[in-house]
Amino acid sequence: MIKNTAFVALCAVSLFGYDLEFKRDFTKDISQDEIFARINVDAIGVEQKDAIKEISTIIKFVDDSTYMKNDNFTQSSYPIYKYSNFSKERYIDGYKSNLSFTIKNKNSSMLELYLRKLLELKTEKLNITYSGLGYRVSKTLKTISEDNLRLEAIKWSSNYAKELSSKLNINCKQLNINFNRNTFNQPYPQYARMESNMMVKSKQNDGGIKFSVPSQQLQILKIDALFRYSCDDK
């Protein structure tokens, strides 16, 4: 879709012709195609190796769950300090390990299955939470859409040069196209509401878990293009 807002300038006017330069926006509505969530895991242990061992359970689960894509891994391990009531000196009272990452999938049922299995791994020493459950446009679809929108702008520019030449009875040639910036807007982003682990028990009394997942939305991709033409008498 072409947005009908343009900024026109005439440059280098002479007796024989002129250059024409203007900006135009091109927009496209894109349906969100990827569901995602951010996972956070905390583990505690008397020794550092104990906390790391608890985290390794989750890492193995992630490695074995090949049907789920994940990225943005961060992992850390550090001592838990406390202060003595008598000497006011601090001492190490165990260790804590943390693991966080993002999961994503095209299929909401597969992501819910993954979350259900992941949450079953919780123990007294291993806490698992997630946040930001919702839909977004995947990087792949965004790249493809940007390429298609640029191609649309190039085709439009070529046809516009021909139209100028025909209507003004002059010779107009496309000199240059600059794509200045891309914007990707979702006016009202929707995420699952914040709850304890963001889940509710199923009403079917089957012990299952239902997740609060917002509906897929449209996002608006826009590119700003700067066109320049040279026009002279035929």
C-alpha positions as protocol buffer text, in pm:
chain_id: "A"
residue {
  index: 1
  type: MET
  ca { x: 0 y: 0 z: 0 }
}
residue {
  index: 2
  type: ILE
  ca { x: 129 y: 346 z: -93 }
}
residue {
  index: 3
  type: LYS
  ca { x: 64 y: 631 z: 143 }
}
residue {
  index: 4
  type: ASN
  ca { x: -33 y: 944 z: -50 }
}
residue {
  index: 5
  type: THR
  ca { x: 197 y: 1188 z: 121 }
}
residue {
  index: 6
  type: ALA
  ca { x: 483 y: 1330 z: -81 }
}
residue {
  index: 7
  type: PHE
  ca { x: 733 y: 1613 z: -46 }
}
residue {
  index: 8
  type: VAL
  ca { x: 830 y: 1747 z: -388 }
}
residue {
  index: 9
  type: ALA
  ca { x: 1126 y: 1964 z: -482 }
}
residue {
  index: 10
  type: LEU
  ca { x: 1244 y: 2089 z: -821 }
}
residue {
  index: 11
  type: CYS
  ca { x: 1621 y: 2098 z: -846 }
}
residue {
  index: 12
  type: ALA
  ca { x: 1870 y: 2228 z: -1098 }
}
residue {
  index: 13
  type: VAL
  ca { x: 1608 y: 2400 z: -1317 }
}
residue {
  index: 14
  type: SER
  ca { x: 1743 y: 2508 z: -1654 }
}
residue {
  index: 15
  type: LEU
  ca { x: 1618 y: 2607 z: -1998 }
}
residue {
  index: 16
  type: PHE
  ca { x: 1642 y: 2248 z: -2109 }
}
residue {
  index: 17
  type: GLY
  ca { x: 1499 y: 2057 z: -1815 }
}
residue {
  index: 18
  type: TYR
  ca { x: 1500 y: 1999 z: -1444 }
}
residue {
  index: 19
  type: ASP
  ca { x: 1553 y: 1741 z: -1169 }
}
residue {
  index: 20
  type: LEU
  ca { x: 1256 y: 1626 z: -966 }
}
residue {
  index: 21
  type: GLU
  ca { x: 1299 y: 1501 z: -609 }
}
residue {
  index: 22
  type: PHE
  ca { x: 1039 y: 1390 z: -355 }
}
residue {
  index: 23
  type: LYS
  ca { x: 970 y: 1152 z: -67 }
}
residue {
  index: 24
  type: ARG
  ca { x: 696 y: 891 z: -48 }
}
residue {
  index: 25
  type: ASP
  ca { x: 595 y: 636 z: 218 }
}
residue {
  index: 26
  type: PHE
  ca { x: 516 y: 273 z: 142 }
}
residue {
  index: 27
  type: THR
  ca { x: 334 y: 68 z: 404 }
}
residue {
  index: 28
  type: LYS
  ca { x: 228 y: -292 z: 451 }
}
residue {
  index: 29
  type: ASP
  ca { x: 20 y: -468 z: 718 }
}
residue {
  index: 30
  type: ILE
  ca { x: 186 y: -787 z: 844 }
}
residue {
  index: 31
  type: SER
  ca { x: 21 y: -1053 z: 1056 }
}
residue {
  index: 32
  type: GLN
  ca { x: 225 y: -1174 z: 1355 }
}
residue {
  index: 33
  type: ASP
  ca { x: 349 y: -1525 z: 1284 }
}
residue {
  index: 34
  type: GLU
  ca { x: 557 y: -1622 z: 1588 }
}
residue {
  index: 35
  type: ILE
  ca { x: 463 y: -1684 z: 1952 }
}
residue {
  index: 36
  type: PHE
  ca { x: 734 y: -1633 z: 2213 }
}
residue {
  index: 37
  type: ALA
  ca { x: 807 y: -1607 z: 2584 }
}
residue {
  index: 38
  type: ARG
  ca { x: 1102 y: -1522 z: 2807 }
}
residue {
  index: 39
  type: ILE
  ca { x: 1209 y: -1798 z: 3048 }
}
residue {
  index: 40
  type: ASN
  ca { x: 1386 y: -1734 z: 3378 }
}
residue {
  index: 41
  type: VAL
  ca { x: 1530 y: -2010 z: 3597 }
}
residue {
  index: 42
  type: ASP
  ca { x: 1683 y: -1969 z: 3946 }
}
residue {
  index: 43
  type: ALA
  ca { x: 1853 y: -2249 z: 4138 }
}
residue {
  index: 44
  type: ILE
  ca { x: 2009 y: -2253 z: 4485 }
}
residue {
  index: 45
  type: GLY
  ca { x: 2261 y: -2488 z: 4645 }
}
residue {
  index: 46
  type: VAL
  ca { x: 2489 y: -2519 z: 4943 }
}
residue {
  index: 47
  type: GLU
  ca { x: 2786 y: -2538 z: 4708 }
}
residue {
  index: 48
  type: GLN
  ca { x: 2821 y: -2366 z: 4372 }
}
residue {
  index: 49
  type: LYS
  ca { x: 2836 y: -2703 z: 4197 }
}
residue {
  index: 50
  type: ASP
  ca { x: 2498 y: -2792 z: 4353 }
}
residue {
  index: 51
  type: ALA
  ca { x: 2329 y: -2484 z: 4206 }
}
residue {
  index: 52
  type: ILE
  ca { x: 2490 y: -2543 z: 3866 }
}
residue {
  index: 53
  type: LYS
  ca { x: 2376 y: -2906 z: 3874 }
}
residue {
  index: 54
  type: GLU
  ca { x: 2016 y: -2793 z: 3924 }
}
residue {
  index: 55
  type: ILE
  ca { x: 2044 y: -2559 z: 3625 }
}
residue {
  index: 56
  type: SER
  ca { x: 2193 y: -2839 z: 3413 }
}
residue {
  index: 57
  type: THR
  ca { x: 1857 y: -3016 z: 3437 }
}
residue {
  index: 58
  type: ILE
  ca { x: 1696 y: -2730 z: 3246 }
}
residue {
  index: 59
  type: ILE
  ca { x: 1980 y: -2711 z: 2994 }
}
residue {
  index: 60
  type: LYS
  ca { x: 1933 y: -3080 z: 2915 }
}
residue {
  index: 61
  type: PHE
  ca { x: 1559 y: -3027 z: 2874 }
}
residue {
  index: 62
  type: VAL
  ca { x: 1623 y: -2740 z: 2633 }
}
residue {
  index: 63
  type: ASP
  ca { x: 1873 y: -2945 z: 2430 }
}
residue {
  index: 64
  type: ASP
  ca { x: 1634 y: -3240 z: 2410 }
}
residue {
  index: 65
  type: SER
  ca { x: 1335 y: -3027 z: 2304 }
}
residue {
  index: 66
  type: THR
  ca { x: 1445 y: -2990 z: 1942 }
}
residue {
  index: 67
  type: TYR
  ca { x: 1099 y: -2882 z: 1829 }
}
residue {
  index: 68
  type: MET
  ca { x: 1138 y: -2549 z: 2010 }
}
residue {
  index: 69
  type: LYS
  ca { x: 1361 y: -2265 z: 1889 }
}
residue {
  index: 70
  type: ASN
  ca { x: 1544 y: -2064 z: 2154 }
}
residue {
  index: 71
  type: ASP
  ca { x: 1798 y: -1783 z: 2173 }
}
residue {
  index: 72
  type: ASN
  ca { x: 1932 y: -1497 z: 2387 }
}
residue {
  index: 73
  type: PHE
  ca { x: 2079 y: -1730 z: 2648 }
}
residue {
  index: 74
  type: THR
  ca { x: 2237 y: -1578 z: 2958 }
}
residue {
  index: 75
  type: GLN
  ca { x: 2374 y: -1779 z: 3249 }
}
residue {
  index: 76
  type: SER
  ca { x: 2536 y: -1675 z: 3575 }
}
residue {
  index: 77
  type: SER
  ca { x: 2635 y: -1818 z: 3912 }
}
residue {
  index: 78
  type: TYR
  ca { x: 2722 y: -1629 z: 4229 }
}
residue {
  index: 79
  type: PRO
  ca { x: 2738 y: -1664 z: 4611 }
}
residue {
  index: 80
  type: ILE
  ca { x: 2453 y: -1563 z: 4840 }
}
residue {
  index: 81
  type: TYR
  ca { x: 2584 y: -1333 z: 5114 }
}
residue {
  index: 82
  type: LYS
  ca { x: 2434 y: -1283 z: 5458 }
}
residue {
  index: 83
  type: TYR
  ca { x: 2546 y: -1077 z: 5756 }
}
residue {
  index: 84
  type: SER
  ca { x: 2611 y: -1204 z: 6105 }
}
residue {
  index: 85
  type: ASN
  ca { x: 2389 y: -1053 z: 6374 }
}
residue {
  index: 86
  type: PHE
  ca { x: 2681 y: -1033 z: 6612 }
}
residue {
  index: 87
  type: SER
  ca { x: 2990 y: -936 z: 6416 }
}
residue {
  index: 88
  type: LYS
  ca { x: 2809 y: -768 z: 6125 }
}
residue {
  index: 89
  type: GLU
  ca { x: 3049 y: -947 z: 5895 }
}
residue {
  index: 90
  type: ARG
  ca { x: 2912 y: -1103 z: 5582 }
}
residue {
  index: 91
  type: TYR
  ca { x: 2947 y: -1469 z: 5502 }
}
residue {
  index: 92
  type: ILE
  ca { x: 2851 y: -1702 z: 5217 }
}
residue {
  index: 93
  type: ASP
  ca { x: 2520 y: -1877 z: 5277 }
}
residue {
  index: 94
  type: GLY
  ca { x: 2494 y: -2089 z: 4965 }
}
residue {
  index: 95
  type: TYR
  ca { x: 2503 y: -2020 z: 4592 }
}
residue {
  index: 96
  type: LYS
  ca { x: 2256 y: -1916 z: 4328 }
}
residue {
  index: 97
  type: SER
  ca { x: 2261 y: -1991 z: 3956 }
}
residue {
  index: 98
  type: ASN
  ca { x: 2045 y: -1818 z: 3699 }
}
residue {
  index: 99
  type: LEU
  ca { x: 1951 y: -1909 z: 3343 }
}
residue {
  index: 100
  type: SER
  ca { x: 1735 y: -1702 z: 3111 }
}
residue {
  index: 101
  type: PHE
  ca { x: 1646 y: -1742 z: 2745 }
}
residue {
  index: 102
  type: THR
  ca { x: 1374 y: -1680 z: 2488 }
}
residue {
  index: 103
  type: ILE
  ca { x: 1161 y: -1953 z: 2333 }
}
residue {
  index: 104
  type: LYS
  ca { x: 972 y: -1912 z: 2005 }
}
residue {
  index: 105
  type: ASN
  ca { x: 760 y: -2120 z: 1772 }
}
residue {
  index: 106
  type: LYS
  ca { x: 511 y: -2084 z: 1488 }
}
residue {
  index: 107
  type: ASN
  ca { x: 266 y: -2313 z: 1664 }
}
residue {
  index: 108
  type: SER
  ca { x: 106 y: -2193 z: 1989 }
}
residue {
  index: 109
  type: SER
  ca { x: 12 y: -2550 z: 2090 }
}
residue {
  index: 110
  type: MET
  ca { x: 376 y: -2659 z: 2071 }
}
residue {
  index: 111
  type: LEU
  ca { x: 487 y: -2365 z: 2284 }
}
residue {
  index: 112
  type: GLU
  ca { x: 220 y: -2440 z: 2544 }
}
residue {
  index: 113
  type: LEU
  ca { x: 327 y: -2805 z: 2552 }
}
residue {
  index: 114
  type: TYR
  ca { x: 687 y: -2695 z: 2606 }
}
residue {
  index: 115
  type: LEU
  ca { x: 592 y: -2460 z: 2890 }
}
residue {
  index: 116
  type: ARG
  ca { x: 380 y: -2727 z: 3056 }
}
residue {
  index: 117
  type: LYS
  ca { x: 668 y: -2976 z: 3055 }
}
residue {
  index: 118
  type: LEU
  ca { x: 916 y: -2712 z: 3165 }
}
residue {
  index: 119
  type: LEU
  ca { x: 710 y: -2603 z: 3465 }
}
residue {
  index: 120
  type: GLU
  ca { x: 682 y: -2964 z: 3580 }
}
residue {
  index: 121
  type: LEU
  ca { x: 1058 y: -2952 z: 3650 }
}
residue {
  index: 122
  type: LYS
  ca { x: 1012 y: -2701 z: 3934 }
}
residue {
  index: 123
  type: THR
  ca { x: 1140 y: -2809 z: 4275 }
}
residue {
  index: 124
  type: GLU
  ca { x: 1209 y: -2642 z: 4608 }
}
residue {
  index: 125
  type: LYS
  ca { x: 1558 y: -2561 z: 4485 }
}
residue {
  index: 126
  type: LEU
  ca { x: 1464 y: -2483 z: 4127 }
}
residue {
  index: 127
  type: ASN
  ca { x: 1227 y: -2197 z: 4046 }
}
residue {
  index: 128
  type: ILE
  ca { x: 1098 y: -2148 z: 3690 }
}
residue {
  index: 129
  type: THR
  ca { x: 898 y: -1848 z: 3567 }
}
residue {
  index: 130
  type: TYR
  ca { x: 819 y: -1696 z: 3232 }
}
residue {
  index: 131
  type: SER
  ca { x: 701 y: -1358 z: 3105 }
}
residue {
  index: 132
  type: GLY
  ca { x: 604 y: -1169 z: 2793 }
}
residue {
  index: 133
  type: LEU
  ca { x: 402 y: -1452 z: 2642 }
}
residue {
  index: 134
  type: GLY
  ca { x: 266 y: -1314 z: 2315 }
}
residue {
  index: 135
  type: TYR
  ca { x: 288 y: -1293 z: 1938 }
}
residue {
  index: 136
  type: ARG
  ca { x: 530 y: -1099 z: 1720 }
}
residue {
  index: 137
  type: VAL
  ca { x: 651 y: -1086 z: 1359 }
}
residue {
  index: 138
  type: SER
  ca { x: 947 y: -1317 z: 1308 }
}
residue {
  index: 139
  type: LYS
  ca { x: 1278 y: -1182 z: 1175 }
}
residue {
  index: 140
  type: THR
  ca { x: 1239 y: -1394 z: 862 }
}
residue {
  index: 141
  type: LEU
  ca { x: 895 y: -1255 z: 776 }
}
residue {
  index: 142
  type: LYS
  ca { x: 1009 y: -900 z: 856 }
}
residue {
  index: 143
  type: THR
  ca { x: 1307 y: -931 z: 618 }
}
residue {
  index: 144
  type: ILE
  ca { x: 1094 y: -1078 z: 340 }
}
residue {
  index: 145
  type: SER
  ca { x: 831 y: -805 z: 386 }
}
residue {
  index: 146
  type: GLU
  ca { x: 1095 y: -529 z: 377 }
}
residue {
  index: 147
  type: ASP
  ca { x: 1238 y: -670 z: 53 }
}
residue {
  index: 148
  type: ASN
  ca { x: 892 y: -692 z: -105 }
}
residue {
  index: 149
  type: LEU
  ca { x: 809 y: -337 z: 0 }
}
residue {
  index: 150
  type: ARG
  ca { x: 1133 y: -204 z: -150 }
}
residue {
  index: 151
  type: LEU
  ca { x: 1058 y: -393 z: -472 }
}
residue {
  index: 152
  type: GLU
  ca { x: 711 y: -236 z: -476 }
}
residue {
  index: 153
  type: ALA
  ca { x: 870 y: 108 z: -444 }
}
residue {
  index: 154
  type: ILE
  ca { x: 1113 y: 38 z: -731 }
}
residue {
  index: 155
  type: LYS
  ca { x: 832 y: -80 z: -960 }
}
residue {
  index: 156
  type: TRP
  ca { x: 622 y: 222 z: -867 }
}
residue {
  index: 157
  type: SER
  ca { x: 914 y: 455 z: -943 }
}
residue {
  index: 158
  type: SER
  ca { x: 970 y: 303 z: -1285 }
}
residue {
  index: 159
  type: ASN
  ca { x: 604 y: 339 z: -1377 }
}
residue {
  index: 160
  type: TYR
  ca { x: 597 y: 694 z: -1242 }
}
residue {
  index: 161
  type: ALA
  ca { x: 886 y: 797 z: -1470 }
}
residue {
  index: 162
  type: LYS
  ca { x: 694 y: 664 z: -1770 }
}
residue {
  index: 163
  type: GLU
  ca { x: 378 y: 839 z: -1657 }
}
residue {
  index: 164
  type: LEU
  ca { x: 559 y: 1172 z: -1621 }
}
residue {
  index: 165
  type: SER
  ca { x: 710 y: 1140 z: -1966 }
}
residue {
  index: 166
  type: SER
  ca { x: 373 y: 1061 z: -2122 }
}
residue {
  index: 167
  type: LYS
  ca { x: 162 y: 1326 z: -1949 }
}
residue {
  index: 168
  type: LEU
  ca { x: 416 y: 1610 z: -1975 }
}
residue {
  index: 169
  type: ASN
  ca { x: 544 y: 1512 z: -2318 }
}
residue {
  index: 170
  type: ILE
  ca { x: 903 y: 1523 z: -2193 }
}
residue {
  index: 171
  type: ASN
  ca { x: 1173 y: 1266 z: -2128 }
}
residue {
  index: 172
  type: CYS
  ca { x: 1197 y: 1173 z: -1758 }
}
residue {
  index: 173
  type: LYS
  ca { x: 1450 y: 924 z: -1624 }
}
residue {
  index: 174
  type: GLN
  ca { x: 1486 y: 779 z: -1279 }
}
residue {
  index: 175
  type: LEU
  ca { x: 1820 y: 886 z: -1134 }
}
residue {
  index: 176
  type: ASN
  ca { x: 1819 y: 746 z: -783 }
}
residue {
  index: 177
  type: ILE
  ca { x: 1615 y: 589 z: -501 }
}
residue {
  index: 178
  type: ASN
  ca { x: 1725 y: 616 z: -139 }
}
residue {
  index: 179
  type: PHE
  ca { x: 1548 y: 417 z: 130 }
}
residue {
  index: 180
  type: ASN
  ca { x: 1602 y: 637 z: 434 }
}
residue {
  index: 181
  type: ARG
  ca { x: 1452 y: 437 z: 719 }
}
residue {
  index: 182
  type: ASN
  ca { x: 1219 y: 153 z: 810 }
}
residue {
  index: 183
  type: THR
  ca { x: 968 y: 168 z: 1093 }
}
residue {
  index: 184
  type: PHE
  ca { x: 777 y: -123 z: 1237 }
}
residue {
  index: 185
  type: ASN
  ca { x: 478 y: -22 z: 1444 }
}
residue {
  index: 186
  type: GLN
  ca { x: 223 y: -208 z: 1651 }
}
residue {
  index: 187
  type: PRO
  ca { x: 2 y: 65 z: 1799 }
}
residue {
  index: 188
  type: TYR
  ca { x: -142 y: -151 z: 2076 }
}
residue {
  index: 189
  type: PRO
  ca { x: 94 y: -437 z: 2167 }
}
residue {
  index: 190
  type: GLN
  ca { x: -73 y: -717 z: 2359 }
}
residue {
  index: 191
  type: TYR
  ca { x: 91 y: -959 z: 2598 }
}
residue {
  index: 192
  type: ALA
  ca { x: -47 y: -1215 z: 2836 }
}
residue {
  index: 193
  type: ARG
  ca { x: -154 y: -1053 z: 3161 }
}
residue {
  index: 194
  type: MET
  ca { x: 85 y: -1088 z: 3452 }
}
residue {
  index: 195
  type: GLU
  ca { x: -15 y: -1368 z: 3689 }
}
residue {
  index: 196
  type: SER
  ca { x: 170 y: -1612 z: 3910 }
}
residue {
  index: 197
  type: ASN
  ca { x: 366 y: -1794 z: 3641 }
}
residue {
  index: 198
  type: MET
  ca { x: 105 y: -1643 z: 3410 }
}
residue {
  index: 199
  type: MET
  ca { x: -112 y: -1953 z: 3405 }
}
residue {
  index: 200
  type: VAL
  ca { x: -451 y: -2069 z: 3527 }
}
residue {
  index: 201
  type: LYS
  ca { x: -581 y: -2414 z: 3609 }
}
residue {
  index: 202
  type: SER
  ca { x: -801 y: -2580 z: 3353 }
}
residue {
  index: 203
  type: LYS
  ca { x: -1172 y: -2586 z: 3434 }
}
residue {
  index: 204
  type: GLN
  ca { x: -1198 y: -2946 z: 3313 }
}
residue {
  index: 205
  type: ASN
  ca { x: -1045 y: -3069 z: 3642 }
}
residue {
  index: 206
  type: ASP
  ca { x: -801 y: -3279 z: 3442 }
}
residue {
  index: 207
  type: GLY
  ca { x: -498 y: -3128 z: 3611 }
}
residue {
  index: 208
  type: GLY
  ca { x: -403 y: -2953 z: 3290 }
}
residue {
  index: 209
  type: ILE
  ca { x: -282 y: -2596 z: 3254 }
}
residue {
  index: 210
  type: LYS
  ca { x: -427 y: -2326 z: 3033 }
}
residue {
  index: 211
  type: PHE
  ca { x: -213 y: -2031 z: 2934 }
}
residue {
  index: 212
  type: SER
  ca { x: -336 y: -1679 z: 2882 }
}
residue {
  index: 213
  type: VAL
  ca { x: -225 y: -1605 z: 2526 }
}
residue {
  index: 214
  type: PRO
  ca { x: -328 y: -1280 z: 2350 }
}
residue {
  index: 215
  type: SER
  ca { x: -459 y: -1293 z: 1994 }
}
residue {
  index: 216
  type: GLN
  ca { x: -242 y: -1232 z: 1690 }
}
residue {
  index: 217
  type: GLN
  ca { x: -233 y: -871 z: 1575 }
}
residue {
  index: 218
  type: LEU
  ca { x: -135 y: -679 z: 1263 }
}
residue {
  index: 219
  type: GLN
  ca { x: 184 y: -475 z: 1264 }
}
residue {
  index: 220
  type: ILE
  ca { x: 254 y: -193 z: 1020 }
}
residue {
  index: 221
  type: LEU
  ca { x: 580 y: -189 z: 826 }
}
residue {
  index: 222
  type: LYS
  ca { x: 670 y: 145 z: 666 }
}
residue {
  index: 223
  type: ILE
  ca { x: 963 y: 252 z: 452 }
}
residue {
  index: 224
  type: ASP
  ca { x: 1048 y: 608 z: 350 }
}
residue {
  index: 225
  type: ALA
  ca { x: 1182 y: 639 z: -4 }
}
residue {
  index: 226
  type: LEU
  ca { x: 1347 y: 943 z: -163 }
}
residue {
  index: 227
  type: PHE
  ca { x: 1305 y: 953 z: -542 }
}
residue {
  index: 228
  type: ARG
  ca { x: 1499 y: 1164 z: -791 }
}
residue {
  index: 229
  type: TYR
  ca { x: 1425 y: 1205 z: -1161 }
}
residue {
  index: 230
  type: SER
  ca { x: 1579 y: 1404 z: -1444 }
}
residue {
  index: 231
  type: CYS
  ca { x: 1339 y: 1552 z: -1697 }
}
residue {
  index: 232
  type: ASP
  ca { x: 1419 y: 1732 z: -2026 }
}
residue {
  index: 233
  type: ASP
  ca { x: 1265 y: 1796 z: -2364 }
}
residue {
  index: 234
  type: LYS
  ca { x: 1229 y: 1502 z: -2598 }
}
